[in-house]
Amino acid sequence: MNTATSDCCRLSQYILLLFMLGFSCHALSIQSLGRLTVGPTYNQPTPPPKPLPISEGGFLVEDWVSAWQTFKPGNVDKLKLKIRSGRVPLDLRGALFKNGPGKFHQRLDGRVRHVLDGDGLIFKIEIDEEGDCFFTSRFVETPCFLKEEETGKVEMRSTFGTARVMGEEEVGEEVIRERRLVDAVRNVGDVNIKNPANTHVVKFGGKLLALFEAGAPYELDSDTLETKGPYGMAGNVPVKEGERLAVAVEGLPEVSILPKMNGRAHTAHPKRDPVSGRMVGWTWAQDPVKGELQVRLSEYGENADGVEELFGNDFVFPVDLAPHDFGMSKNYAIFIFNALTMKPLNFMMGLKGPAECLDMDGRAKVKVAVVRRPGAEGDLLVGKEPLIVEMDAAFAIHFSHAYEEGDKVIAHFSGWPPNDSESFLGAWGGIAPEFERIPPTFIWRVEVDMKEKKSSLRVAKGSKDVCGEHLKVHPDYQMKKANHLYVVSSNLIGDSSPPCGYSRLKIEEDEADRKEKESYWWGTRFFCGEPVIAPKAGVVKGEEDGYLLGMVHDAEKDIAFLAVFNLSRSLDEGPDARLSVLSRYHMAYMGAGREWEIHVQIFRTCK
């Protein structure tokens, strides 16, 4: 056997590990959702014998399922919105962009096996200088999306198990096709995975980018939302000849029967430095032979051509899987590597998606890595070697902010407590997430002592018994010791249930756990999306100088609306305004079910 053949055989044993990198926490938001409080299954819901208080997570399963339907209008061109109540604040002007799975079926092959396999849908809510509001939406038209629109069939394998099938029989759009051994023949040995561009959206350097953490960003027109094509992030993501697998194997020649490798994937969660204005992100590739993760941490600036890399450092982590998110302080970046392992056989045999082959140890300690930002001025970690320490068991999802105190880096993140779950996001399969099988999501504080090389972990102050996700601070406080933390809330009893309210937590006050939580609850038939904090125009004097924006799904009336809260007042006083968006199928994309992993940017146009 020649060297090239030997390398190819060796690589085939490991290549599927790459998919876990991006999948280690793909689209985990709304993990604030936990077990179902009403009805044993979402196929046959049973009415509750007694309604539960809103803050205890009561809900109807059929309402929750209604939020997980394909966005039937698809492409909507600048539809004027109605103000349902209140008025839009005079200093809130600009555009709000969101991204998330919006198409859950193929015309002939039925519904995707997992909600996170849905095609990315971008929408924009624009508030002009006159205060008029407009809605625009469009699917991200990747090459695979366009081909599937033409054929009506699944054309590529997806992260969470959706795959090509044998035969031409139709099963119906909302039917999840049963697994058949014969279908594995279509997928055996095929390690190419679809990029649905469905995880995040950012605007920087004049570029609007739809992100998926295991692939290349896709550039969109910021006015029409039309897809322009994959974007290379200043050369850090190879895209000239199409997307390549984020697998780095030194000295391996390209072989026609194997997919193109030596590519890079870009994180779905870049950060904006509020001081320098730079965007900080990272690309990655897996070396499956060495069992290493290669990461390039970059600080980007804006130029006439779009995005340029101003600073960059390369790191190697002794792990197989890339994290979903990271924290960023003034001088450092912090990563948490969850306790996930890959069992690749069923993936290589075409029987399961790569994420379905992940085993999770919810009670194992995890690794925390701190690295120096390439554009930083800090004295510690001046070299390129990361500091890696152990952290007590928890499953990290999203970060809100991070800051430094002396030799310590402190970060807040959302995540699951130690638990006995063994399947990675298995409860998110089917039509809608099942809370019976999803741990509650809490707010955590991790402190890394870089001199002593150790970490400490605890539930954040003021968040006791709060099941909440998508934690946010005022954008100007992302690298400061912020006191006000905003979350989309499920309940205040530490259980798992759908998100139906918003809460402001005081995470730096010693007595915060004994105080009543400041929350606004819409009702048991409402589901809320990720909060967005938009700074007020002018000089920001404090954490209250801003607005909380959130999409809300009214299951009873089949409508969605954008709620605007003035943070200078208590949340429990209610929103300043509600903007009706679309109804029935039109609103489904904007319900909480579609908001679990939606990220937003607000761009003020006020001077």
Residue pairs with C-beta under 8 A, 6 or more apart in sequence:
1 9
4 252
4 253
4 255
7 249
7 251
7 252
7 253
8 252
8 255
8 258
10 289
11 247
11 249
11 252
11 258
11 288
11 289
12 189
12 348
13 288
13 344
14 288
14 289
14 344
15 191
15 245
15 247
15 261
15 288
16 191
16 342
16 344
16 347
16 348
16 354
16 357
17 286
17 288
17 320
17 321
17 342
17 344
18 191
18 214
18 245
18 246
18 247
18 285
18 286
18 288
19 159
19 191
19 193
19 214
19 347
19 354
19 355
20 320
20 321
20 322
20 340
20 342
20 354
20 355
20 358
21 213
21 214
21 246
21 265
21 284
21 286
21 293
21 320
21 321
21 322
22 159
22 212
22 213
22 214
22 215
22 246
22 265
22 268
22 322
23 159
23 160
23 214
23 321
23 354
23 355
23 358
23 424
24 321
24 322
24 323
24 324
24 337
24 338
24 340
24 358
25 323
25 324
25 325
25 338
25 395
25 396
25 397
26 116
26 159
26 199
26 213
26 214
26 268
26 324
26 355
26 425
26 597
27 100
27 101
27 116
27 198
27 199
27 596
27 597
28 324
28 397
28 398
28 425
28 596
28 597
29 397
29 398
29 469
29 470
29 530
29 595
29 596
29 597
29 598
30 433
30 469
30 470
30 488
30 498
30 499
30 592
30 593
30 595
30 596
30 597
31 397
31 414
31 415
31 416
31 438
31 439
31 441
31 469
31 596
32 414
32 440
32 441
32 467
32 468
32 469
32 470
32 487
32 488
32 489
32 490
32 496
32 499
33 433
33 435
33 438
33 441
33 490
33 496
33 497
33 498
33 499
33 596
34 57
34 435
34 436
34 438
34 439
34 440
34 441
34 467
34 490
34 495
34 496
34 497
35 434
35 435
35 436
35 437
35 438
35 495
35 496
35 497
36 42
36 61
36 434
36 435
36 436
36 497
37 48
37 52
37 56
37 57
37 58
37 59
37 435
37 495
37 497
38 45
38 46
38 47
38 48
38 58
38 59
38 60
38 61
39 45
39 46
39 60
39 61
40 46
40 436
41 61
41 434
42 61
42 62
42 64
42 65
42 430
42 431
42 432
42 434
43 431
45 60
45 61
45 62
47 60
48 58
48 60
51 58
51 524
52 58
52 524
54 500
54 501
54 521
54 522
54 523
54 524
55 491
55 492
55 493
55 501
55 519
55 521
56 491
56 492
56 493
56 495
56 497
57 467
57 490
57 491
57 493
57 495
57 496
57 497
57 498
57 500
58 497
58 524
59 497
59 498
59 500
59 524
59 525
59 527
60 524
60 525
60 555
63 525
63 527
63 555
63 556
64 432
64 498
64 527
64 555
64 593
65 431
65 432
66 553
66 555
66 558
66 588
66 591
67 432
67 527
67 553
67 555
67 588
67 591
67 592
67 593
67 594
68 104
68 115
68 431
68 432
68 588
68 591
68 593
68 594
69 104
69 585
69 588
70 102
70 103
70 104
70 105
70 118
70 173
70 585
70 588
71 102
71 103
71 121
71 137
71 585
71 586
71 588
71 589
71 594
72 585
72 586
72 588
73 137
73 582
73 585
73 586
74 102
74 103
74 121
74 137
74 138
74 139
75 137
75 138
75 139
76 123
76 135
76 136
76 137
76 138
76 582
76 586
77 136
77 224
78 126
78 134
78 135
78 136
79 134
79 135
79 136
79 582
80 132
80 133
80 134
80 135
81 125
81 133
81 134
81 135
81 579
81 580
81 581
82 579
82 580
83 133
83 577
83 578
83 579
83 580
84 561
84 577
84 578
84 579
84 580
85 577
85 578
86 564
86 575
86 576
86 577
86 578
87 131
87 576
87 577
88 127
88 131
88 133
88 564
88 577
88 579
89 547
89 564
89 566
89 576
89 577
90 131
91 536
91 537
91 538
91 604
91 606
92 127
92 534
92 536
92 547
92 564
92 604
92 606
93 127
93 128
93 129
93 131
93 537
93 604
93 605
93 606
94 126
94 127
94 534
94 602
94 603
94 604
94 605
94 606
95 124
95 125
95 126
95 127
95 222
95 602
95 603
96 124
96 125
96 126
96 532
96 549
96 562
96 600
96 601
96 602
97 122
97 123
97 124
97 201
97 203
97 208
97 600
97 601
98 122
98 123
98 124
98 201
98 529
98 551
98 590
98 595
98 598
98 599
98 600
99 120
99 121
99 122
99 140
99 197
99 198
99 199
99 200
99 201
99 210
99 211
99 598
99 599
100 118
100 120
100 121
100 198
100 199
100 589
100 594
100 595
100 596
100 597
100 598
101 115
101 116
101 117
101 118
101 119
101 120
101 121
101 196
101 198
101 594
102 118
102 119
102 120
102 121
102 137
102 139
102 198
102 589
102 594
103 118
103 119
103 121
103 139
104 111
104 112
104 115
104 118
105 111
105 112
105 173
105 174
106 148
106 152
106 153
106 154
106 173
107 152
107 153
107 170
107 173
108 151
108 152
108 153
108 168
108 170
108 171
109 152
109 153
109 154
109 165
109 171
109 177
110 170
110 171
110 172
110 173
110 174
110 175
110 176
110 177
111 173
111 174
111 175
111 176
111 177
111 431
112 118
112 158
112 160
112 162
112 176
113 158
113 160
113 161
113 162
113 163
113 176
113 177
113 353
113 429
113 430
114 158
114 159
114 160
114 161
114 162
114 353
114 355
114 425
114 428
114 429
114 430
115 428
115 429
115 430
115 431
115 432
115 433
115 593
116 159
116 160
116 198
116 425
116 428
116 597
117 158
117 159
117 160
117 161
117 162
117 194
117 196
117 353
118 196
118 198
119 139
119 140
119 145
119 196
119 197
119 198
120 139
120 140
120 196
120 197
120 198
120 199
120 210
120 212
121 137
121 138
121 139
121 140
121 198
121 589
121 594
122 137
122 138
122 139
122 140
122 201
122 210
122 220
122 225
123 135
123 136
123 137
123 138
123 225
123 589
123 590
124 135
124 136
124 137
124 225
125 133
125 134
125 135
125 562
125 579
125 581
126 133
126 134
126 135
126 136
127 133
128 134
129 605
133 579
135 581
135 582
136 224
136 225
137 225
137 589
138 220
138 224
138 225
138 226
138 227
139 145
140 196
140 197
140 198
140 210
140 218
140 220
140 227
141 226
141 227
142 194
142 195
142 196
142 197
142 218
142 227
143 242
144 155
144 156
144 194
144 195
145 196
147 155
148 154
148 155
153 164
153 165
154 162
154 163
154 164
154 165
155 164
155 194
156 164
156 192
156 193
156 194
157 163
157 164
157 187
157 190
157 192
157 193
157 194
157 353
158 193
158 194
158 196
158 353
159 193
159 194
159 214
159 353
159 354
159 355
160 353
160 355
160 356
160 425
160 428
160 429
161 352
161 353
161 355
161 356
161 429
162 353
163 183
163 186
163 187
163 350
163 353
164 183
164 186
164 187
165 177
165 180
165 183
165 186
166 180
166 182
166 183
166 185
166 186
171 177
174 431
176 430
176 431
179 351
183 350
184 349
184 350
184 351
185 350
186 350
187 350
188 348
188 349
188 350
189 348
189 350
190 350
191 245
191 259
191 347
191 348
192 245
192 259
193 214
193 215
193 354
195 212
195 214
195 215
195 216
195 218
195 243
196 212
197 210
197 211
197 212
197 215
197 217
197 218
198 210
198 212
198 597
199 211
199 212
199 213
199 268
199 597
199 599
200 210
200 211
200 268
200 269
200 597
200 599
201 208
201 209
201 210
201 211
201 220
201 599
201 600
201 601
202 208
202 209
202 211
202 270
202 279
202 599
202 601
203 209
203 222
203 601
203 603
204 270
204 272
204 279
204 300
204 302
204 307
205 279
205 300
205 301
205 302
205 303
205 306
205 307
205 308
206 222
206 302
206 306
207 219
207 231
207 306
207 307
208 219
208 220
208 221
208 222
208 225
209 217
209 218
209 219
209 220
209 231
210 217
210 218
210 220
210 227
211 217
211 266
211 267
211 268
211 269
211 270
212 268
213 265
213 266
213 267
213 268
213 269
213 322
213 324
214 246
214 265
215 243
215 246
215 265
215 266
216 230
216 231
216 232
216 237
216 239
216 243
216 263
216 265
216 266
217 230
217 231
217 233
217 237
217 266
218 227
218 228
218 229
218 230
218 231
219 227
219 228
219 229
219 230
219 231
220 226
220 227
220 228
221 228
229 239
230 237
230 239
230 242
230 243
231 237
231 239
231 307
232 238
232 239
232 240
233 266
233 281
233 283
233 298
233 300
233 307
233 309
234 298
234 300
234 307
234 308
234 309
235 309
236 264
236 266
236 283
236 296
236 298
236 309
236 312
237 263
237 264
237 265
237 266
237 283
238 244
238 262
238 263
238 264
241 260
242 260
243 263
244 259
244 260
244 261
244 262
244 263
244 264
245 259
245 260
245 261
245 263
246 263
246 264
246 265
246 284
246 285
246 286
247 261
247 262
247 263
247 285
247 286
247 287
247 288
248 261
248 262
248 285
248 286
248 287
248 294
249 261
249 262
249 287
249 288
249 289
250 287
252 261
252 262
254 260
254 261
262 285
263 285
264 283
264 284
264 285
264 296
265 283
265 284
265 285
265 322
266 281
266 282
266 283
267 281
267 282
267 283
267 284
267 322
267 325
267 326
268 324
269 324
269 325
269 326
269 398
269 399
269 599
270 279
270 280
270 281
270 282
271 279
271 280
271 281
271 326
271 328
271 478
272 278
272 279
272 280
272 475
272 478
273 279
273 280
273 299
273 328
273 479
274 475
274 476
274 477
274 478
274 479
275 330
275 479
276 299
276 375
277 301
277 302
278 299
278 300
278 301
278 310
278 375
279 299
279 300
279 307
280 297
280 298
280 299
280 300
280 328
280 333
280 373
281 297
281 298
281 300
282 295
282 296
282 297
282 298
282 326
282 333
283 295
283 296
283 298
284 293
284 294
284 295
284 296
284 322
285 293
285 294
286 292
286 293
286 294
286 320
286 322
287 293
287 294
288 320
291 318
291 319
291 320
292 316
292 317
292 318
292 319
293 316
293 317
293 318
293 319
293 320
293 321
293 322
294 314
294 315
294 316
295 314
295 315
295 316
295 317
295 322
296 312
296 313
296 314
296 315
297 312
297 313
297 314
297 315
297 333
297 371
297 373
297 374
298 309
298 311
298 312
298 374
299 309
299 310
299 311
299 312
299 373
299 374
299 375
300 307
300 308
300 309
300 310
301 307
301 308
301 309
301 310
302 308
310 375
311 373
311 374
311 375
312 374
313 371
313 372
313 374
313 384
314 384
315 371
315 384
315 385
315 386
317 335
317 337
317 369
317 386
317 388
318 388
319 337
319 367
320 341
320 342
321 337
321 338
321 340
321 342
323 335
323 336
323 337
323 338
323 396
324 396
324 397
324 398
325 396
325 397
325 398
325 399
325 413
326 333
326 334
326 335
326 399
327 333
327 334
327 335
327 399
327 401
327 402
327 411
327 412
327 413
328 334
328 373
328 399
328 402
328 478
328 479
329 402
329 403
329 404
329 409
329 411
329 479
330 376
330 378
330 403
330 404
330 479
331 372
331 373
331 376
331 377
331 378
331 380
331 404
332 370
332 371
332 372
332 373
332 376
332 378
332 380
332 381
332 402
332 404
332 409
333 370
333 371
333 372
333 373
334 368
334 369
334 370
334 399
334 402
334 409
334 411
334 446
334 448
335 368
335 369
335 370
335 371
336 366
336 367
336 368
336 369
336 391
336 396
336 413
336 446
337 366
337 367
337 368
337 369
338 360
338 366
338 395
338 396
339 360
339 361
339 362
339 364
339 365
339 366
339 393
339 395
340 358
340 359
340 360
340 361
340 424
341 358
341 359
341 361
342 354
342 357
342 358
342 359
343 357
343 358
343 359
344 354
344 357
345 357
346 352
346 356
346 357
347 353
347 354
347 356
347 357
355 424
355 425
356 424
356 426
358 423
358 424
359 422
359 423
359 424
360 395
360 421
360 422
360 423
360 424
361 422
362 393
362 395
362 416
362 418
362 419
362 420
362 421
362 422
362 439
363 393
363 418
363 419
363 420
364 393
365 390
365 391
365 392
365 393
366 390
366 391
366 393
366 394
366 395
366 396
367 388
367 389
367 390
367 391
368 388
368 389
368 390
368 391
368 446
368 448
368 455
369 386
369 387
369 388
370 381
370 386
370 387
370 409
370 448
370 450
371 381
371 384
371 386
371 387
372 378
372 380
372 381
372 382
372 383
372 384
378 404
380 407
380 450
380 451
381 387
381 450
387 448
387 450
387 453
389 448
389 453
389 454
389 455
390 455
391 446
391 455
391 457
392 418
392 455
392 457
393 417
393 418
394 415
394 416
394 417
394 418
394 444
394 457
395 415
395 416
395 419
395 439
396 413
396 414
396 415
396 444
397 413
397 414
397 415
397 416
397 441
397 469
398 413
398 414
398 469
398 470
398 471
399 411
399 412
399 413
399 471
400 412
400 413
400 414
400 471
400 472
400 473
400 478
400 482
400 485
401 411
401 412
401 473
401 477
401 478
401 479
401 480
401 482
402 409
402 410
402 411
402 412
402 478
402 479
403 409
403 410
403 479
403 480
403 481
403 482
404 410
405 481
407 449
407 450
407 451
407 452
408 447
408 448
408 449
408 450
409 447
409 448
409 450
410 445
410 446
410 447
410 448
410 481
411 445
411 446
412 443
412 444
412 445
412 446
412 460
412 471
412 485
412 507
413 443
413 444
413 446
413 471
414 441
414 442
414 443
414 444
414 468
414 469
414 470
414 471
414 487
415 441
415 442
415 444
416 439
416 440
416 441
416 442
417 439
417 440
417 442
419 439
421 437
421 438
421 439
423 437
426 437
427 433
427 434
427 435
427 436
427 437
427 438
428 438
432 593
433 593
433 596
435 496
435 497
435 498
438 496
439 496
440 467
440 490
440 494
440 495
440 496
441 467
441 468
441 469
441 490
441 496
442 459
442 463
442 466
442 467
442 468
442 494
443 459
443 460
443 463
443 466
443 468
443 471
443 485
443 487
443 505
443 507
444 457
444 458
444 459
444 460
445 457
445 458
445 459
445 460
445 461
445 507
446 455
446 456
446 457
447 455
447 456
447 457
448 454
448 455
449 455
449 456
460 485
460 505
460 507
461 506
461 507
461 508
461 509
461 510
461 512
461 513
462 485
462 505
462 506
462 507
462 508
462 509
462 512
462 513
462 515
462 517
463 485
463 505
463 507
463 513
464 494
464 513
465 492
465 493
465 494
466 487
466 489
466 492
466 494
466 503
466 505
466 517
467 489
467 490
467 491
467 492
467 493
467 494
467 495
467 496
467 497
468 487
468 488
468 489
468 490
468 499
468 503
468 505
469 487
469 488
469 490
469 499
469 530
469 596
470 487
470 488
470 530
470 531
471 485
471 486
471 487
472 485
472 486
472 487
472 530
472 531
472 532
472 533
473 482
473 484
473 485
473 486
473 533
473 543
474 482
474 484
474 533
474 535
474 540
474 543
474 545
474 546
474 567
475 533
475 535
475 546
476 535
476 540
477 543
481 508
482 507
482 508
482 543
483 506
483 507
483 508
483 509
483 543
484 504
484 505
484 506
484 507
484 543
484 544
484 567
485 504
485 505
485 506
485 507
486 502
486 503
486 504
486 505
486 531
486 533
486 548
487 502
487 503
487 505
487 531
488 499
488 501
488 502
488 528
488 529
488 530
488 531
488 550
488 592
488 595
489 499
489 500
489 501
489 502
489 503
489 519
489 521
489 528
490 496
490 497
490 498
490 499
490 500
491 497
492 503
492 517
492 519
498 527
498 592
499 527
499 528
499 529
499 592
500 521
500 522
500 523
500 524
500 526
500 527
500 528
500 592
501 519
501 520
501 521
501 522
501 528
502 519
502 520
502 528
502 531
502 548
502 550
502 565
502 571
503 517
503 518
503 519
503 520
503 571
504 518
504 519
504 567
504 571
505 512
505 517
505 518
506 512
506 515
509 515
518 570
518 571
518 572
519 571
519 572
520 565
520 571
520 572
520 573
520 574
520 575
522 528
522 552
522 554
525 554
525 555
525 556
526 552
526 553
526 554
526 555
527 552
527 553
527 555
527 591
527 592
527 593
528 550
528 551
528 552
528 553
528 592
528 595
529 550
529 551
529 552
529 553
529 590
529 591
529 592
529 594
529 595
529 598
530 550
530 551
530 595
530 596
530 598
530 599
530 600
531 548
531 549
531 550
532 548
532 549
532 550
532 600
532 602
533 546
533 547
533 548
533 549
533 567
534 546
534 547
534 548
534 549
534 602
534 604
535 545
535 546
535 602
535 604
536 545
536 546
536 547
537 604
537 606
537 607
538 606
540 546
543 567
544 567
544 568
545 567
545 568
546 567
547 564
547 565
547 566
547 567
547 576
548 564
548 565
548 567
548 571
549 562
549 563
549 564
549 565
549 600
549 602
550 562
550 563
550 565
551 560
551 561
551 562
551 563
551 581
551 590
551 591
551 592
551 595
551 598
552 560
552 561
552 562
552 563
552 578
553 560
553 587
553 588
553 590
553 591
553 592
553 593
554 560
554 561
554 587
555 591
557 583
558 583
558 584
558 587
559 580
559 581
559 582
559 583
559 587
560 580
560 581
560 582
560 583
560 586
560 587
560 588
560 590
560 591
561 578
561 579
561 580
561 581
562 578
562 579
562 581
563 575
563 577
563 578
564 575
564 576
564 577
564 578
564 579
565 571
565 574
565 575
565 576
566 576
581 587
581 590
582 590
588 594
